[in-house]
Amino acid sequence: MADLASKLRSTTTIRERCGNILAAADAGQSRHFTVQRSRLEAAAQLVEQVTRRQYPDLRIPYHSRWRHFESGGVDRKGELDALLAGRDAAAQARARIDLTLVSVLLDAGAGPQWRYAEVASGQSFNRSEGLGVASFRAFLQGLFSSDASDPLRVDAAALQRVDEAALAAVFQVSADNPLVGLAGRATLLRGLGDTLAAQPAAFGLEGRPGRLLDLLTDNGQTTHLPAPRVLQALLDHLSPIWLTGSELEGVPLGDCWQHPAAGGSGPTAGWVPFHKLSQWLTYSLLEPFEWAGITLTELDGMTGLPEYRNGGLLLDTQVLLPRDPNFAERQYTAANEAIVEWRALTVALIDELAPLVRARLGKTAAEMPLACILEGGTWAAGREIARTLREGGKPPLNIASDGTVF
């Protein structure tokens, strides 16, 4: 069973299964979408324009939670660095990994009404930026630490006691400021606490996410680390936290769903994995590892993130045409075949879009890995075109969320 789970935790399998679904759509076998490759160049042009506007010098950072910590032009990393001054490099890295992991797990769709007012800057933020800033402030306040003398950490004991009320307080949730999936987020954090506590060999007796540094570098002996290995470790060690209900022979699969065109053989046939939040977490951990002196390799072993903005870009530029004229009005779940297919097509087509964007920007794959394409990039362009087409920048589809996938 471990081998089966491992297969569905591989980015190679993600690409293979998503490619199978794209091939079926190309053959006219999709009940949900028509693929218009003639529109890929227009999508690439939009991504180029947004990238050049955001990063005129084309020095594009990784798509990462750390971009949200920069919201409003505030140097929150510098603020954290000052608070961590005096600790050795490994201890600083563990704290940054702690922050990154818990913040990313709280980064699912917030809904259109919620906002976070940051006292320190006097600014207000919504959506992912708001969730990022709110979780950053909660971390600094010690919400995720059980040690009052060391608030700048995340540990199992603190996570196990996080409840809906505690999150509502730090995220400023009220009847007039509702946050989608609040209960699901609290449950996810408690599950994370239980999972960390159950694996002291990996996360230490205190159950700290930051111990991934020691686990993945052989206690500081390794200086080069393939990015897919970070993802593999996250999936191997944190799979019990996911609330999706997807499982195979009793093993939780997380962000992994069934589709008739997914292909494969044996017990995993028909399953298509995405692991969107785990991949988003991996992208977000690249910088904390690099700041600790670790060289990350095989960056393009990761895939595009199949969510509202990357996938929305393909819908809004008409690379993907829904067959159902009421597609945008209907509400779906993550398990719905149309949503699984849309996400699979997003992964496969982002791989086709990336080289078109690089060509327009005069960059090689080494100079502009997928992590930078997403940041420059497809995610930002997806948000921008949504704002031009719909009030409030709503995505072009409606998925019921419990705050743990999208």
Secondary structure, DSSP 8 states (H G I E B T S, - for coil): -HHHHHHTT-HHHHHHHHHHHHHHHHTT--SSEEE-GGGHHHHHHHHHHHHHHH-TT-----S-HHHHTTGGG--HHHHHHHHHTTS-HHHHHHHHHHHHHHHHHT-S---SS-EEEETTTTEEEEHHHHHHHHHHHHHHTTTT-S-TT--S---HHHHHT--HHHHHHHTT-BTTB--TTHHHHHHHHHHHHHHHHT-HHHHTTTT-GGGHHHHHTTTTT--EEEHHHHHHHHHHHHGGG--S--EETTEE-SSEEE-TT----GGGTTEEE--HHHHHHHHHHHHHHHHTT-EEE-GGGS----SHHHHHHHHHTTSEEESSTTTTTSEE-TTSHHHHHHHHHHHHHHHHHHHHHHHHHT--TTTS-HHHHIIIIIHHHHHHHHHHHSGGG--SSEE---SS--
